[in-house]
Amino acid sequence: MVKSGKSKRSGALAESPSHLMHRVLQLALDIYSEEAGADGPTQRQFAVMEAVSAKSGLTQTDLVRATGIDRSTLADLVARMTTKGLLEREKSAIDARAKAVKLSEAGTALLEAARPRVEAADRRILALLPKGKREGFIELLSDLANAADAAPDLAKAEVKAAKKSQKEARKAEKLARKADGTDKAAPGDPEKVRPVKKDKKPKKAKAPVVAVEPVS
């Protein structure tokens, strides 16, 4: 067991969350691979199968939320697992346009065989920490996972708020110009500028018609 205390590493990397998390992730994946074995599912495959088994009728969009795997990677993963016969597709009972994913018999058998191995991997990882820190470690990981789930929604909300603020600013500026009697768009203002009417060309005067008497 690793003794508790400050790390002996020094420098910027010792205080870099991204670097430390990368190292810990690699350690966790190595332990997982050792316990799962060559015939077991990958960590991502296990996550997909576990999510599908927990709730029936999940679409790929639901699986993105449940597993945290990005959409393009998940689509490729589900396609390969379907080809291998681990997953099956069916019409979604909620959205007729979407396809739901369910475990096949082979997928169910693989999941049940993998669960004790994954639990063993989790025990090995937690055993690297003192008992008093294990619960807090899981809570911190949960907090980070929840923050990751909320990040896309937060980004969308910020973009929407920024657009609304810009729209209100343009509206206020337009009202101010009207109040000043300078209702003209400023340079770079996206508001449509009224076209300037060109002066019409003066019509040419027609020459008077003179009647010519016939020569007798």
Secondary structure, DSSP 8 states (H G I E B T S, - for coil): ----S--S--SGGGG-HHHHHHHHHHHHHHHHHHHH-TTS--HHHHHHHHHHHHSTTEEHHHHHHHH---HHHHHHHHHHHHHTTSEEEEE-SS-TTSEEEEE-HHHHHHHHHHHHHHHHHHHHHHTTS-HHHHHHHHHHHHHHHHHHHHHHHHHHHHHHHHHHHHHHHHHHHHHHHHHHT-----TT--S-------------------------
